[in-house]
Amino acid sequence: MRAYHAEHQRSIDQPDDFWKEQAKRIPWFKPPETILSYDDQNHARWYDDGELNTCYVALDHHVACGRGEQPAIHWDSPVSEQRRTLTYRELRDDVARFAGALAGLGVEKGDRVVIYMPMVPEALIAMYACARLGAVHSVVFGGFAAHELAVRIDDAEPRVVIAASCGIEIDRVLPYKPILDQALSQCRHRPTACVILQRDQAKAELGPIDHDWQSLVSFADAVDCVPVRGTDPLYILYTSGTTGKPKGVVRDNGGHAVALHYSMQHVYGMTPGEVFFSASDVGWVVGHSYIIYAPLIYGCTTLIYEGKPVKTPDAGSFWRLISEYRVKAFFTAPTAFRAIKKEDPDGVMLEKYDISCLRALFLAGERLDPPTFHWLEDLLNVPVIDHWWQTETGWPIAANLQGLDPMPIKAGSATVPVPGFDVRVLDRSGEPAGPCEQGNVVIREPMPPGCLAGIWRDPRRFHSAYMAAFPGYYLTGDAGYFDQDGYLFVMGRTDDVINVAGHRLSTGEMEEIVGSHAAVAECAVIGIQDALKGQVPLGLVIAKDGFDGDTDRLERELVSLVREQIGAIACFKQVLVVSRLPKTRSGKILRKLLRTIADGETFAMPSTIDDPGSLQDVHDTMIDRNIGDAHKARLR
């Protein structure tokens, strides 16, 4: 670990010099002279006086350097039975033309554009077209319902919305245009135009402000890249917080490009020209960083997959993709492999394909449980690497660095902090925790390039959510510990955000929706362990006086309400109507103890509880309904 320790220590002791060297690896229009500076709240900003364009870095630069005929993207869509490959030159030309179309609609540097699309090449084209103009894109996951889309439109205030006519699930077509129309009917903000990509599976009826993608492009001229400052925003990506309102994480241009370029070599061990595959969605940070931007910034080929790990058509889908496209590094969430393990526990489908090209498998988005790790380790002849990062950081905080200093793998550990991240574990009082002593995982400032530059139009929330708890440190919201060898173990969230199949969702937002029902007096939503998805939400509800007693109907209505306002992605399928909820004497619901009951763990009755019998009631109700492993739980 000597090479790692030397690199990491230099990045912490001499951040200006370290990140100045890394910045030289990308093409700037004007190289930065100021490497590290601080904003009004004393938070780090990187490359403030440099000028660049992320689209130029990822596309035009590579064409100019001779990669024009190299594939930039492979698109594989078993759900639509289509495939497509675009070279760097073809992709640059398509992006430049679509950027011209957006410019014709009035989109300029600094304007926002909301993108609501499935996993199609046009989603990437739309994102890069915004970057080319210096506009700020905000991608919304295609599975979100109209309310969630409307909230994001109102917050970002886009000039234009770009959407597809539909998305395609394994067994159905999901029209997007009606969802968009419903969202716009709920919005205070009105975009001036919508661009609709028509897909054959469900053509959309266009309205007065709608433009057909193909028709718009056919009349557009290609445009050049617009220079932006290193600290100018590239995108806004909304992530769940502990309140109902999502947080618009802002990512800048300069630090983002430098950090992703560094990570492709040092974290993932890639070489320009190789194929990188991340099985995520453009609506999540993994899709932004490691489908759309990092592979192309580094000169690799990215694989865009419109499908699922199983049933499209079988549990061998990932192995087929790795084999056919000669993938060198593959990145997905543990949930995907839990689904594959369930369908093909003996790995029979793997025998059909030659995946000798694969050098490493990377997993993130949720904790890699040891059984899944050991199953993959036994199945594959490559390193199985758990690494940890967040929407807010945009790239890995801790990893086993394959391109710098590969290390022995420990099940359950994200290995070591990546250079640039000064990770600490603090107890409640802010003192350093000892080896194997669990506490709050924090990152000492300055945060490295690529991390969030703030919360969109809400600097106070940025500070209160991340910086106020431990002054001088960024609060990750995760609990964990370092072992005696310096390996980091991240054990789970310390707040009310749950991780459902690698997607962060707010239980607070679900509680607001459940609590809005006319029959609900009080409620709590907690995350409980799930063998496939890691966590799923469980609603606990007290009905109002006068409720007619039809609990089955009420539970169905609440499930439907959450699905309508958040979407199927919430996986909100279980609700229990209870007579009372356990609270402290100050009236705070004991959510941690509720999770403990649902997960079947033994616990001691807290002395601060207001009504001990309420805990027993909830415990008995969970047992009656066989929620999780509740039958194992014991009160003492």
C-alpha positions in Angstrom: 0.0 0.0 0.0 3.0 2.3 -0.2 2.0 3.9 -3.6 -1.5 4.5 -2.2 -0.4 6.0 1.0 2.1 8.4 -0.7 -0.6 9.5 -3.2 -3.3 10.0 -0.6 -1.1 11.8 1.8 0.1 14.2 -0.8 -3.5 14.9 -1.9 -4.4 15.8 1.7 -1.2 17.8 2.6 -0.8 19.6 -0.7 -4.3 19.7 -2.3 -3.5 22.7 -4.5 -0.4 21.1 -6.1 -2.0 17.7 -6.3 -5.1 18.9 -8.2 -3.1 21.3 -10.3 -1.2 18.3 -11.7 -4.5 16.4 -12.4 -6.0 19.5 -14.1 -3.3 19.4 -16.7 -4.7 16.1 -18.0 -7.8 17.7 -19.5 -8.0 20.3 -22.3 -8.8 23.8 -21.1 -9.6 26.8 -23.2 -7.9 28.8 -20.5 -5.9 26.8 -17.9 -6.7 27.8 -14.3 -4.3 29.8 -12.2 -6.4 29.7 -9.1 -6.7 26.0 -8.1 -8.4 26.1 -4.7 -10.6 29.0 -3.5 -13.4 29.4 -1.0 -16.9 30.8 -1.4 -18.8 33.1 1.1 -19.6 30.1 3.4 -15.9 29.0 3.3 -16.6 25.9 1.2 -14.1 24.8 -1.4 -14.4 25.8 -5.0 -12.0 24.5 -7.7 -10.5 26.1 -10.8 -12.5 29.3 -10.6 -10.6 31.3 -13.2 -10.2 28.4 -15.7 -12.3 28.1 -18.8 -13.4 24.9 -20.5 -16.4 23.1 -21.9 -17.3 19.6 -20.7 -18.7 18.6 -24.2 -15.5 19.7 -25.8 -13.4 17.7 -23.2 -15.5 14.6 -23.9 -16.1 14.7 -27.6 -14.5 17.4 -29.8 -11.1 17.0 -28.1 -11.0 13.2 -28.8 -12.1 13.7 -32.4 -9.2 16.2 -32.8 -6.8 13.8 -31.3 -7.7 10.9 -33.7 -10.4 9.0 -31.9 -13.1 10.1 -34.3 -13.8 6.6 -35.6 -13.7 4.9 -32.2 -17.1 3.9 -30.9 -18.2 6.4 -28.2 -21.3 4.5 -27.3 -22.9 1.2 -27.8 -26.7 1.1 -27.2 -28.2 -2.3 -26.4 -32.0 -2.4 -25.9 -33.5 -5.9 -25.6 -36.8 -4.4 -24.5 -37.1 -2.6 -27.9 -35.1 -5.2 -29.9 -32.7 -2.5 -31.1 -28.9 -1.8 -31.1 -26.9 1.1 -32.2 -23.3 2.3 -32.2 -22.1 5.9 -32.5 -18.5 6.9 -33.0 -17.0 9.9 -31.4 -17.3 11.9 -34.6 -21.0 10.8 -35.1 -21.8 11.6 -31.5 -20.1 15.0 -31.7 -22.0 15.9 -34.8 -25.4 14.8 -33.4 -24.8 16.7 -30.2 -23.7 19.9 -32.1 -26.8 19.7 -34.2 -29.2 19.2 -31.3 -27.4 22.0 -29.4 -28.2 24.2 -32.4 -31.9 23.1 -32.1 -32.0 24.0 -28.4 -30.3 27.4 -29.2 -33.1 28.0 -31.7 -35.6 27.6 -28.9 -33.8 30.3 -26.9 -31.6 28.1 -24.7 -28.5 30.1 -23.6 -25.6 29.8 -21.2 -26.9 29.5 -17.7 -30.4 28.4 -18.7 -31.8 25.2 -17.2 -33.2 22.3 -19.2 -35.1 19.4 -17.6 -34.6 16.0 -19.3 -37.1 13.2 -18.7 -36.0 10.2 -20.8 -35.3 6.5 -20.7 -32.0 4.8 -21.5 -31.7 5.8 -25.1 -28.7 7.5 -26.9 -30.8 10.7 -27.2 -30.7 11.1 -23.4 -26.9 11.4 -23.7 -27.1 13.6 -26.7 -29.5 16.0 -24.8 -27.2 16.2 -21.8 -24.1 16.9 -23.9 -26.0 19.4 -26.0 -26.8 21.4 -22.8 -23.2 21.2 -21.8 -22.1 22.4 -25.2 -24.3 25.5 -24.8 -23.2 26.1 -21.2 -26.8 25.4 -20.1 -27.5 23.5 -16.9 -29.3 20.2 -17.3 -31.4 18.5 -14.7 -32.3 14.9 -15.5 -35.3 13.3 -13.8 -35.6 9.5 -13.6 -38.2 8.3 -16.1 -39.9 6.2 -13.4 -40.9 9.2 -11.3 -44.5 10.2 -11.2 -46.0 13.5 -12.3 -45.8 15.1 -8.8 -42.0 14.4 -8.5 -41.4 15.7 -12.0 -43.4 18.9 -11.2 -41.5 19.6 -8.0 -38.2 19.5 -9.9 -39.5 21.6 -12.7 -40.7 24.3 -10.3 -37.3 24.2 -8.5 -35.0 24.3 -11.5 -37.3 26.6 -13.6 -36.2 25.3 -17.0 -36.5 27.2 -20.2 -37.1 23.8 -22.1 -38.1 20.3 -21.1 -36.9 17.4 -23.2 -38.8 14.1 -23.0 -39.4 10.8 -24.8 -42.8 9.7 -25.8 -42.4 6.6 -23.7 -40.2 4.3 -21.7 -40.2 0.5 -22.1 -40.4 -1.8 -19.2 -39.9 -5.6 -19.5 -43.6 -6.3 -19.9 -45.2 -2.9 -20.7 -44.8 0.4 -22.4 -45.0 3.4 -20.1 -46.1 6.6 -21.9 -44.1 9.6 -20.7 -46.0 12.4 -22.4 -49.2 12.1 -20.3 -47.0 12.2 -17.1 -45.2 15.3 -18.4 -48.5 17.0 -19.3 -49.9 16.2 -15.8 -46.7 17.5 -14.2 -46.9 20.8 -16.2 -50.5 21.2 -15.1 -49.3 21.2 -11.5 -46.3 23.5 -12.0 -46.1 27.2 -11.1 -43.2 27.6 -13.6 -44.0 27.3 -17.3 -41.2 26.3 -19.7 -41.4 28.0 -23.1 -41.0 24.7 -25.1 -40.9 20.9 -24.8 -39.0 18.7 -27.2 -40.4 15.2 -27.6 -38.5 12.2 -28.9 -41.1 10.0 -30.6 -40.6 6.3 -30.1 -42.5 3.7 -32.2 -43.8 1.9 -29.2 -46.0 4.8 -28.2 -46.3 8.0 -30.3 -47.3 11.1 -28.3 -49.8 13.7 -29.3 -48.1 17.1 -29.4 -49.5 20.2 -27.9 -49.0 24.0 -28.6 -45.5 24.2 -27.0 -44.3 20.8 -28.1 -41.7 20.2 -30.8 -40.9 16.9 -32.5 -37.2 16.0 -31.9 -36.5 14.9 -35.5 -38.2 17.8 -37.2 -36.5 20.3 -34.9 -33.1 18.9 -35.6 -33.7 18.7 -39.4 -33.8 22.5 -39.5 -31.0 23.2 -37.0 -27.4 24.2 -37.7 -24.5 22.7 -35.7 -23.0 25.1 -33.0 -19.6 25.3 -31.3 -18.9 24.8 -27.7 -19.4 27.8 -25.4 -16.6 28.4 -22.9 -17.6 28.3 -19.2 -15.7 28.9 -16.0 -14.5 26.0 -13.9 -17.0 26.8 -11.2 -20.0 27.3 -13.5 -22.7 24.7 -13.0 -22.9 21.7 -15.4 -26.0 20.1 -13.9 -28.5 19.9 -11.1 -29.4 16.4 -9.8 -32.1 16.0 -7.2 -31.6 13.6 -4.3 -33.7 12.7 -1.4 -33.2 14.4 1.9 -34.7 13.9 5.3 -37.6 16.3 4.4 -40.1 15.9 1.7 -38.5 18.5 -0.6 -35.6 17.0 -2.7 -32.2 18.7 -2.7 -30.9 20.0 -6.0 -27.2 19.0 -5.9 -25.2 21.3 -8.1 -22.1 20.0 -10.0 -19.6 22.3 -11.5 -17.7 21.9 -14.8 -14.1 22.1 -14.0 -13.8 20.0 -10.8 -16.2 17.4 -12.3 -14.1 16.8 -15.4 -10.8 16.6 -13.5 -12.2 14.2 -10.8 -13.9 11.8 -13.2 -10.8 11.7 -15.4 -8.7 10.8 -12.4 -11.1 8.2 -11.2 -11.3 6.3 -14.5 -7.5 5.6 -14.4 -6.9 5.3 -10.6 -10.1 3.8 -9.3 -11.3 1.7 -12.2 -8.0 0.9 -13.9 -9.2 1.8 -17.4 -7.2 2.6 -20.5 -8.6 4.9 -23.2 -10.2 2.9 -26.0 -11.6 0.2 -23.7 -15.3 -0.5 -23.0 -16.7 0.6 -19.6 -20.2 -0.7 -18.6 -22.3 0.8 -15.8 -25.7 -0.8 -15.4 -27.5 2.2 -14.0 -29.9 4.9 -15.3 -29.3 8.4 -16.5 -31.6 9.6 -13.8 -29.1 8.7 -11.0 -25.7 10.0 -10.2 -24.0 6.7 -11.3 -25.6 7.3 -14.8 -24.4 10.8 -14.9 -20.8 10.1 -13.8 -20.1 6.6 -15.2 -22.4 6.2 -18.2 -22.5 9.7 -19.6 -19.5 11.6 -18.6 -16.4 9.8 -17.2 -16.0 7.1 -19.9 -16.0 9.7 -22.7 -14.0 12.3 -20.8 -11.3 9.6 -20.5 -11.6 8.4 -24.1 -13.3 5.1 -23.4 -16.4 3.5 -25.0 -19.6 3.5 -22.8 -22.3 0.9 -23.0 -25.9 2.1 -22.6 -28.3 -0.7 -21.6 -32.1 -0.4 -21.8 -33.1 -3.5 -19.9 -33.0 -5.3 -16.6 -30.5 -7.8 -15.1 -33.0 -10.6 -15.4 -35.9 -11.5 -17.7 -34.6 -9.5 -20.7 -34.6 -12.2 -21.8 -32.9 -14.1 -19.0 -30.6 -14.0 -16.1 -27.6 -14.0 -18.4 -28.2 -10.5 -19.8 -25.2 -9.0 -18.1 -22.9 -11.8 -19.1 -24.0 -11.5 -22.7 -23.3 -7.7 -22.7 -19.9 -8.2 -21.2 -19.0 -10.9 -23.7 -20.4 -9.2 -26.9 -18.9 -5.8 -26.2 -15.7 -7.0 -24.6 -16.3 -5.0 -21.4 -13.2 -4.4 -19.2 -14.8 -3.0 -16.1 -18.5 -3.5 -15.0 -20.2 -1.4 -12.4 -23.7 -2.0 -10.9 -25.6 -2.2 -7.6 -25.7 -5.3 -5.4 -29.4 -5.5 -5.9 -28.9 -6.5 -9.5 -26.8 -9.5 -8.6 -29.2 -10.5 -5.8 -31.8 -10.7 -8.5 -29.5 -12.8 -10.7 -28.6 -15.0 -7.8 -32.3 -15.7 -7.1 -32.9 -16.7 -10.8 -29.7 -18.5 -11.4 -28.1 -19.5 -8.1 -25.6 -21.9 -9.6 -24.4 -19.4 -12.3 -25.5 -21.7 -15.2 -26.1 -18.8 -17.5 -22.5 -17.6 -17.1 -21.3 -20.8 -18.8 -22.8 -19.7 -22.1 -20.6 -16.7 -22.4 -16.9 -15.8 -22.6 -16.3 -13.0 -20.1 -12.5 -13.4 -20.0 -12.2 -9.8 -21.1 -13.5 -8.6 -17.7 -10.8 -7.4 -15.3 -12.9 -6.2 -12.4 -16.5 -6.0 -11.1 -17.4 -2.9 -9.1 -20.5 -2.5 -6.9 -21.9 0.5 -5.2 -25.2 2.3 -4.4 -25.8 0.2 -1.3 -23.8 -2.0 1.1 -22.5 -5.1 -0.6 -23.8 -7.8 1.8 -21.2 -10.6 2.4 -23.4 -13.5 1.0 -23.7 -11.7 -2.3 -20.0 -10.8 -2.3 -18.9 -14.4 -1.6 -21.3 -15.7 -4.3 -19.8 -13.4 -6.9 -16.2 -14.1 -5.7 -16.8 -17.9 -6.1 -18.5 -17.4 -9.5 -16.1 -14.9 -11.1 -12.3 -15.0 -11.6 -11.9 -11.2 -11.2 -11.8 -8.9 -8.2 -15.2 -8.1 -6.8 -14.9 -4.6 -5.5 -17.3 -2.8 -3.2 -16.8 1.0 -3.2 -18.7 3.8 -1.6 -19.8 7.2 -2.8 -22.8 9.5 -2.9 -24.9 11.7 -5.2 -23.3 14.6 -3.4 -19.7 13.6 -4.1 -20.2 12.5 -7.7 -17.4 10.0 -7.6 -16.0 7.4 -5.1 -15.1 8.4 -1.6 -13.6 5.0 -0.8 -12.5 2.2 -3.1 -9.9 -0.4 -3.9 -7.9 1.5 -6.4 -7.3 -0.8 -9.3 -5.2 1.6 -11.3 -3.0 2.8 -8.5 -2.4 0.2 -5.8 -4.8 -2.9 -5.8 -5.2 -4.2 -2.3 -6.5 -7.4 -0.6 -10.3 -7.4 -0.5 -12.3 -7.6 2.7 -15.9 -8.6 2.6 -18.1 -5.7 3.8 -15.5 -3.0 3.4 -15.2 -0.2 0.8 -11.4 -0.5 1.4 -9.7 2.9 1.7 -10.4 6.6 1.2 -9.7 7.7 -2.4 -7.0 10.4 -2.8 -8.6 13.8 -2.1 -11.0 12.5 0.5 -9.8 13.0 4.1 -12.3 10.6 5.7 -12.7 10.5 9.5 -15.0 8.7 11.9 -16.3 10.8 14.8 -18.4 10.0 17.9 -21.4 12.1 18.9 -19.2 14.7 20.6 -17.0 15.2 17.5 -14.0 13.3 18.9 -12.2 10.7 16.7 -13.5 7.2 17.1 -11.0 4.4 17.7 -10.3 1.4 15.5 -13.5 -0.7 15.0 -15.5 1.9 17.0 -18.5 2.9 15.0 -19.4 6.5 14.6 -20.4 9.2 12.1 -18.4 9.0 8.8 -17.3 12.5 7.8 -15.0 14.2 5.3 -12.6 16.9 6.5 -12.7 20.0 4.3 -11.7 21.0 1.7 -13.8 18.5 -0.3 -11.9 17.5 -3.4 -12.9 18.5 -7.0 -16.1 16.9 -8.4 -18.1 17.1 -5.2 -21.3 19.2 -4.9 -20.8 22.9 -5.3 -24.0 23.6 -3.3 -27.8 23.0 -3.2 -29.6 24.8 -6.0 -30.7 28.2 -4.8 -30.5 27.1 -1.2 -27.1 27.8 0.4 -28.6 27.7 3.9 -29.8 24.1 3.3 -26.4 23.1 1.9 -24.7 24.3 5.1 -27.3 23.0 7.5 -27.6 19.6 5.9 -23.9 18.8 5.4 -21.6 21.2 7.3 -23.3 22.3 10.5 -23.2 19.1 12.5 -19.4 19.0 12.8 -17.8 22.3 11.8 -15.0 21.8 9.3 -16.4 18.5 8.2 -18.9 17.3 5.6 -21.4 15.0 7.1 -22.1 12.0 4.9 -25.1 10.8 6.9 -23.6 7.3 7.0 -22.3 5.4 10.1 -19.2 3.2 10.0 -15.7 2.5 11.3 -12.1 1.9 10.4 -10.5 -1.4 11.3 -6.9 -1.9 12.5 -5.7 -2.0 8.9 -7.2 1.3 7.9 -10.1 -0.3 5.9 -13.3 1.6 6.0 -16.6 -0.2 6.7 -19.8 1.8 6.0 -22.7 0.2 7.8 -25.8 2.3 6.9 -27.5 5.6 7.1 -27.9 7.6 10.3 -30.8 9.7 9.0 -34.3 8.8 7.6 -33.1 8.2 4.0 -33.4 4.6 3.0 -31.6 2.8 0.2 -34.0 0.8 -2.0 -32.2 -1.2 -4.7 -29.4 1.4 -4.7 -31.8 4.4 -4.9 -31.9 6.9 -2.0 -35.5 7.7 -1.0 -36.8 9.9 1.8 -39.1 8.2 4.3 -40.0 11.8 5.4 -41.5 12.4 2.0 -43.4 9.2 2.1 -44.7 10.1 5.6 -46.0 13.4 4.2 -47.9 11.6 1.5 -49.3 8.9 3.8 -50.2 11.6 6.4 -52.2 13.5 3.8 -54.9 10.8 3.6 -58.1 11.9 5.3 -58.3 8.8 7.4 -54.7 9.0 8.8 -54.1 10.6 12.2 -50.5 9.7 12.6 -47.9 7.7 10.7 -44.3 6.6 10.5 -42.4 5.1 7.5 -39.3 3.1 8.2 -36.9 1.1 6.1 -36.7 -2.6 6.7 -34.3 -5.2 5.4 -35.2 -7.0 2.2 -33.3 -9.9 0.8 -33.5 -8.6 -2.8 -33.6 -4.8 -2.6 -31.5 -4.2 0.5 -34.2 -2.1 2.1 -37.9 -1.4 1.4 -40.3 1.0 3.1 -42.9 0.0 5.7 -45.7 2.3 6.7 -47.2 2.3 10.2 -50.4 4.2 10.5 -52.8 5.2 13.3 -56.3 5.8 11.9 -58.4 8.8 12.9 -61.4 8.5 15.3 -64.4 7.6 13.2 -62.5 5.5 10.7 -64.8 2.8 9.4 -62.4 0.0 10.3 -61.7 -1.3 6.8 -57.9 -1.6 7.2 -57.4 -3.6 4.0 -59.0 -0.8 1.9 -57.0 1.9 3.8 -53.7 0.1 3.2 -54.4 -0.3 -0.5 -55.3 3.4 -0.8 -52.1 4.4 0.9 -50.0 2.2 -1.2 -51.7 3.6 -4.3 -51.2 7.2 -3.0 -47.4 6.8 -2.6 -47.2 5.1 -6.0 -49.1 7.9 -7.7 -46.9 10.7 -6.2 -43.5 9.1 -6.1 -43.8 6.2 -8.5 -43.3 2.4 -8.5 -39.6 3.0 -7.7 -40.5 3.6 -4.1 -41.5 0.0 -3.7 -44.0 1.1 -1.1 -46.1 -2.1 -0.7 -46.6 -2.7 3.0 -48.7 -0.7 5.4 -49.8 -1.7 8.9 -52.7 0.0 10.7 -51.8 0.0 14.4 -53.5 1.3 17.6 -50.6 3.4 18.8 -46.9 4.3 17.9 -44.1 4.1 20.5 -42.8 7.6 21.4 -40.4 9.3 23.8 -41.8 11.4 26.6 -41.2 14.4 24.4 -43.4 13.0 21.7 -40.7 11.8 19.2 -41.6 8.5 17.4 -39.0 5.8 18.1 -38.2 5.0 14.5 -34.9 3.3 15.2 -36.6 0.8 17.6 -39.4 0.2 15.0 -36.7 -0.7 12.5 -35.1 -3.0 15.1 -38.4 -4.8 15.6 -39.0 -5.2 11.9 -35.6 -6.6 11.3 -36.1 -9.2 14.0 -33.4 -8.0 16.4 -33.3 -8.3 20.2 -33.4 -4.9 22.0 -33.9 -3.4 25.5 -36.9 -1.4 26.4 -35.7 2.3 26.5 -36.3 4.0 29.8 -37.4 7.2 28.0 -40.4 5.6 26.3 -43.7 7.2 27.1 -45.9 4.1 26.7 -44.1 0.7 26.8 -47.2 -1.1 25.7 -47.2 0.7 22.4 -43.9 -1.1 21.5 -45.4 -4.4 22.3 -48.5 -3.7 20.3 -46.5 -2.8 17.2 -44.3 -5.9 17.7 -47.3 -8.2 17.9 -48.9 -6.6 14.8 -45.7 -7.2 12.8 -45.6 -10.8 14.0 -49.3 -11.3 13.0 -48.5 -9.9 9.5 -45.2 -11.7 9.2 -43.3 -8.5 8.4 -39.6 -9.2 7.7 -38.2 -11.4 10.5 -40.5 -10.0 13.1 -41.2 -13.4 14.5 -37.6 -13.5 15.7 -37.8 -10.3 17.6 -37.7 -10.4 21.4 -38.5 -7.7 23.9 -36.6 -7.6 27.1 
